[in-house]
């Protein structure tokens, strides 16, 4: 019998992020934010954590909870935003080259905007990247994390993705690339169909468009029986069901498309569910 998760793993002040910020990723954050290496872990944790902390961990933790208190997502408690999953996409170089060449990218469910900053760091024009999130607080924390409120010229939209608004509608037909990091999996099958069709409605009519992303996937596909109550109905994919979803999208929107995906084992995903995996994917679309 599968037991429902009553809550995600709690905040762990001792959670070590050294392995996440070693090497090239740590170098990126240091150079982008201007944070010295010996202060980097404290700086990052101070964004995620706002509640009274223990001085022996980091004096910055004496600030109150930030991201963790806004929403207890695993991306905060387990620091998934430090994975920079967009940059790990097998077609990241193609995406970066396209944005440098004038393509417009929507960073959907951008959260702290880590994907946006990585693109900018790698030379993408800031004005060609638009972030969207339901939470203004997440976006504000991103400015605090990356220390770029006075310098970043990318646009951030605060709204429900399904909402018709002047700010988003003005981009309809203008996007060439959408990054969907841990976003599509928040719905059931029909909800994910709706998300995909909404994406397609925003794409440039000239074709050659790309959606890339990561999902929380599973060896047991279907409705996640262990999901917390506020995520009830969430549909977890494997490679085959994910392909079937997008093939249905293609038929119903008369869109030619190709799907690539891969399942990756990850310790933190397994902590949420022993059968949990990271589903990394991209879809290329060519219109009718």
C-alpha positions in Angstrom: 0.0 0.0 0.0 1.3 3.4 -0.9 1.1 6.0 1.9 0.4 9.6 1.2 3.2 12.1 2.0 1.7 14.4 4.6 4.4 17.0 4.0 7.7 17.3 2.1 10.9 16.8 4.1 11.4 19.7 6.5 14.0 22.4 6.5 17.5 20.9 7.3 19.9 23.6 8.5 22.7 21.1 8.2 21.9 20.3 4.6 25.3 20.5 2.9 25.3 22.2 -0.5 29.1 22.0 -1.0 28.7 19.4 -3.7 26.2 21.6 -5.6 28.4 24.7 -5.6 31.8 23.1 -6.2 33.4 23.5 -9.6 31.8 25.4 -12.5 28.4 26.1 -10.9 30.0 27.7 -7.8 32.3 29.7 -10.0 29.2 31.0 -11.9 27.4 32.1 -8.8 30.5 33.7 -7.3 31.3 35.7 -10.4 27.7 36.7 -11.1 26.9 37.7 -7.6 30.3 39.0 -6.5 30.1 36.8 -3.4 33.4 35.5 -2.0 33.8 31.7 -2.0 33.9 31.5 1.8 30.5 33.3 2.1 28.7 31.6 -0.8 26.9 28.8 1.2 25.7 31.3 3.8 24.5 33.7 1.1 22.5 31.0 -0.6 21.0 29.6 2.6 20.1 33.1 3.8 17.8 33.4 0.8 16.2 30.1 1.3 15.9 30.3 5.1 14.4 33.2 7.1 13.4 31.7 10.4 15.7 32.1 13.5 18.7 29.9 13.0 21.6 28.7 14.9 24.7 30.9 14.9 27.0 28.0 14.6 25.6 27.3 11.1 25.7 30.7 9.6 25.0 34.2 11.0 23.0 35.0 7.9 20.5 32.3 9.1 19.4 34.7 11.9 17.3 36.3 9.2 13.8 34.8 9.0 12.7 32.2 6.5 12.4 33.4 3.0 11.8 31.0 0.2 11.1 28.1 2.6 8.4 30.0 4.4 6.8 31.2 1.2 6.3 27.7 -0.1 7.8 24.5 1.2 8.8 23.2 -2.2 11.6 20.6 -2.4 13.4 23.0 -4.8 14.1 25.2 -1.7 14.5 22.5 1.0 16.8 20.4 -1.2 18.3 23.4 -3.1 17.2 22.0 -6.5 17.5 25.5 -8.0 21.3 25.0 -7.7 21.1 22.2 -10.3 20.7 24.9 -13.0 18.7 22.3 -15.0 18.3 24.5 -18.1 22.1 24.6 -18.6 22.0 20.8 -18.2 19.7 20.3 -21.1 21.3 18.3 -23.9 20.3 21.1 -26.3 21.4 24.0 -24.1 24.1 25.1 -26.5 21.4 25.2 -29.3 19.1 27.2 -27.1 21.8 29.6 -26.1 22.9 30.1 -29.7 19.3 30.8 -30.7 18.7 33.4 -28.1 22.0 35.1 -29.0 20.7 35.1 -32.6 17.5 36.9 -31.6 15.1 34.2 -30.3 12.9 35.0 -27.4 12.7 32.6 -24.4 10.0 32.2 -21.8 11.4 30.9 -18.4 8.1 29.4 -17.2 7.6 29.0 -13.5 11.0 30.7 -13.2 11.0 30.7 -9.4 14.3 32.4 -8.4 15.2 33.0 -12.0 18.3 30.8 -12.0 17.8 29.7 -15.6 17.5 33.3 -16.7 20.7 34.3 -14.9 22.6 31.4 -16.4 21.7 32.4 -19.9 22.7 36.0 -19.2 26.0 34.9 -17.7 26.6 32.8 -20.9 26.1 35.8 -23.1 22.4 35.8 -24.0 20.8 39.2 -24.5 18.9 40.1 -21.3 15.9 41.6 -23.1 15.3 38.3 -25.0 14.5 36.4 -21.8 11.1 36.7 -20.1 10.5 35.0 -16.7 7.0 34.1 -15.4 6.0 33.0 -12.0 2.9 33.1 -9.8 4.9 34.4 -6.9 6.4 37.9 -6.9 8.2 37.0 -3.7 10.1 34.2 -5.5 11.2 36.7 -8.2 12.2 39.3 -5.6 14.3 36.6 -3.7 16.0 35.9 -7.1 17.1 39.5 -7.3 18.4 39.2 -3.7 20.2 35.9 -4.4 21.8 37.1 -7.6 22.4 40.7 -6.5 21.3 42.2 -9.8 18.1 44.2 -9.2 19.9 47.3 -10.5 21.5 45.6 -13.5 19.3 42.8 -14.9 17.1 44.0 -17.9 15.1 40.8 -18.4 11.3 41.0 -18.0 9.5 39.2 -15.2 5.8 38.6 -15.3 3.8 37.8 -12.1 0.6 35.9 -13.0 -1.1 32.6 -13.5 0.1 31.0 -16.7 -3.5 30.3 -17.8 -4.5 33.9 -17.2 -5.2 36.1 -20.2 -3.3 39.4 -19.5 -2.1 42.2 -21.5 1.5 41.7 -20.3 1.6 38.1 -21.5 -0.7 38.4 -24.5 1.6 40.9 -26.1 4.1 38.1 -26.4 1.7 35.7 -28.1 3.3 34.4 -31.3 6.6 35.9 -30.2 8.3 33.1 -28.2 10.7 30.6 -29.8 11.8 28.7 -26.7 10.1 27.8 -23.4 11.9 26.5 -20.4 9.6 24.4 -18.1 11.6 23.4 -15.0 9.5 21.4 -12.5 6.3 23.0 -13.8 4.3 20.6 -16.0 4.1 17.9 -13.4 2.0 20.0 -11.1 -1.2 18.9 -12.9 -3.1 15.7 -13.8 -3.0 14.4 -17.4 -5.6 16.8 -18.7 -4.0 19.7 -16.9 -0.7 19.0 -18.5 -2.4 18.9 -21.9 -3.8 22.3 -21.2 -0.3 23.6 -20.2 1.2 22.2 -23.4 -1.5 23.8 -25.6 -1.1 27.1 -23.8 2.7 26.9 -24.6 2.0 26.3 -28.3 -0.4 29.3 -28.4 2.5 31.6 -27.4 5.0 30.3 -30.0 6.2 32.0 -33.1 4.3 30.9 -36.2 7.5 30.5 -38.1 8.1 27.1 -36.4 11.3 25.6 -35.2 10.2 26.1 -31.6 11.6 24.3 -28.5 10.2 23.4 -25.1 12.8 22.0 -22.7 12.4 21.0 -19.0 12.6 18.6 -16.1 9.8 16.9 -14.2 9.5 14.8 -11.1 9.1 11.4 -12.8 8.6 7.9 -11.5 9.1 4.2 -12.3 5.4 3.9 -11.5 3.6 6.2 -14.0 0.2 7.6 -13.4 -1.5 9.6 -10.6 0.9 10.0 -7.7 -0.7 8.1 -4.8 1.8 9.6 -2.3 1.3 13.2 -3.3 0.6 15.7 -0.5 -3.0 16.8 -0.4 -2.4 20.2 -2.0 -0.9 18.4 -5.0 -3.6 15.7 -5.3 -4.1 14.4 -8.8 -0.5 15.1 -10.0 0.4 12.7 -12.8 4.0 11.4 -12.9 5.5 10.3 -16.1 8.1 7.9 -17.5 9.5 8.4 -20.9 6.7 6.4 -22.7 3.8 8.2 -21.0 5.5 11.6 -21.5 5.8 10.9 -25.2 2.1 9.8 -25.4 1.1 13.1 -23.8 2.9 15.2 -26.3 1.8 13.0 -29.2 -1.8 13.7 -28.1 -0.9 17.5 -28.0 0.4 17.2 -31.5 -2.7 15.6 -32.8 -5.1 17.9 -31.1 -3.2 21.1 -32.2 -2.1 19.8 -35.6 1.5 20.4 -34.6 4.4 18.3 -35.9 6.7 17.6 -33.1 9.5 15.3 -31.8 10.0 14.3 -28.2 13.2 13.3 -26.4 13.4 12.3 -22.7 15.6 10.4 -20.3 15.1 9.2 -16.7 17.9 10.1 -14.2 18.3 8.6 -10.8 18.7 11.2 -8.1 19.0 10.8 -4.3 16.8 13.7 -3.5 14.0 12.5 -5.8 14.2 9.1 -4.1 13.8 10.8 -0.7 10.4 12.0 -1.9 9.4 8.7 -3.3 11.6 5.5 -3.5 10.5 5.2 -7.2 11.0 8.9 -7.9 13.3 9.9 -10.8 14.2 13.1 -12.6 12.6 13.2 -16.1 14.7 15.4 -18.3 13.2 16.2 -21.7 12.8 18.5 -24.7 10.2 18.8 -27.5 10.8 20.4 -30.9 7.8 21.7 -32.8 7.4 22.7 -36.4 3.7 23.8 -36.7 1.2 22.3 -39.1 
